[in-house]
Amino acid sequence: MAVALGFGLILCMVALQVHHEPIETATSDFYGSKAYLEAKGKNVVNVILVDFRGIDTLFETVVLSIAAIGVYNLLRLRLKPSEKE
């Protein structure tokens, strides 16, 4: 219980310190202004994922697909009760 309270107190102090830091808006202003002009999209998050970071999102999809194929193959390879030693 003492460890949990100590860890919670540390996280609370970190969160309060981060809350008092000034917010830098240069990146969000850049994407907000370029989203409609360059990509013709009104939803900034979708424009970032599809147009500005399209290749990165494609590779993330490929990695998830390979992981899914691996899990599928592992599930197919489960030994039957008669094959266990």
Contacts in CASP RR format, 6 or more apart in sequence:
PFRMAT RR
TARGET T0000
AUTHOR 0000-0000-0000
METHOD contacts of the structure
MODEL  1
MAVALGFGLILCMVALQVHHEPIETATSDFYGSKAYLEAKGKNVVNVILV
DFRGIDTLFETVVLSIAAIGVYNLLRLRLKPSEKE
31 44 0 8 1.000
31 47 0 8 1.000
31 48 0 8 1.000
31 52 0 8 1.000
32 44 0 8 1.000
34 52 0 8 1.000
35 41 0 8 1.000
35 42 0 8 1.000
35 43 0 8 1.000
35 44 0 8 1.000
35 47 0 8 1.000
35 48 0 8 1.000
36 42 0 8 1.000
38 51 0 8 1.000
39 47 0 8 1.000
39 50 0 8 1.000
39 51 0 8 1.000
39 52 0 8 1.000
41 47 0 8 1.000
49 57 0 8 1.000
50 57 0 8 1.000
END
